[in-house]
C-alpha cells in the first residue's frame, strides 16, 4: 500500500561549478517527518497549507538566492513511501 510522507526540510543552495560563469542548485536537509497520509490529494493539500504558513512566518528572512543568506529557511515536501535524508540525492551535473 502506498503512503505519502510529509517531510520538513531546511533549504539552501550549493555551488555547482564554474561553468557558464558559475551555477548553483537548491538543496534540502531533512529536519523531521511531519505526517503520513494514505491519500495523495490530502498529502498535497496539507503540504500547500504548511508551505503557505512557512512563507508567512519566513517573510522577513532573506531568500535562499540572496548572497547573504545564512540559512534558516524551510519548506515542506511530499514523497511516496519514504523521505530522503537530503535532496538532491546525487549532485546534479551541468550540461
N, C-alpha and C positions, 0 to 999 in steps of 0.2 A: 504494500500500500504506500502511495506517495504522500509524503509530508512536506510542508513548506515551512522553512525556517526563517524567522525574522531576526536579523543579526544587526548589532550596533557596532559601527566601525569608526575609528579615528582616521581622518583622511589627511593626506599630504601629497606632495609632488616629489618626484625623484628625477635626477638628471639622466637623460637617456644617452646623450653623446654629443660630439661636436658637429655632426653632420648638419649641413644647411644652416650654419650659424648657431647650432645648439638646439636641442629639443628636450622636452620634459614629458612625463606621463604621470597620471594620477595613481596613487596607491592607497591602501587601507589596511589597518591593523585591527583585528577583531578585539573588541572590548568585552562584549558579552552577548549571549543569546537572549533575546527578549521574549520570544514566544514561538510555539509550534502551531501550525494550522493544518487541517485536513483539506480545506477548501482554498484553492488558489486565489479566487476573487477576494475572499476575506483577508488573506495574507497581504495582497497588494493594496487593499483599502486601508489596512492598518499601517502599512509602510508609508502610504501617502500622508495619512494623518500625522504620523510620527515625524516625517520629514518637514511638514508644514510647521509643526511645533518647534523643531530644531532650528529652522530658518528664522523664526521669530525670536527664539532665545539667543541665537548667534548673530543677530543683526548688527551688533556693534563690533564683532570680531573681524579681523582682516580676512579677505578672501584667500583661498588656497593659492591662487595665482599671483598674489602680491609678493614682491621682492622681500618684504619684511615680515612675511607670515612666519609665525613661530609655533605653530601647532594649536591644538585646541578645538578644531572644527570636527564635527561628527555628522554621520549620516546613517540611515537605516537601509538595508538591502534585503531582498528576498532570494532565497536559494532553495533548490529542491533537495530534500533529504539531509544535507549537512552544509554547514557554513565553513568555508576555508579560513584558516588562521590569518591569512593575508591575501590581498589581491593586488595586482595580477599574480597568478601562481608562478608564472615564468616571466622574466624580464622581456618586454617587447623589443623587437629589432626594427631599426629604421630601414625602410625600403623605399 
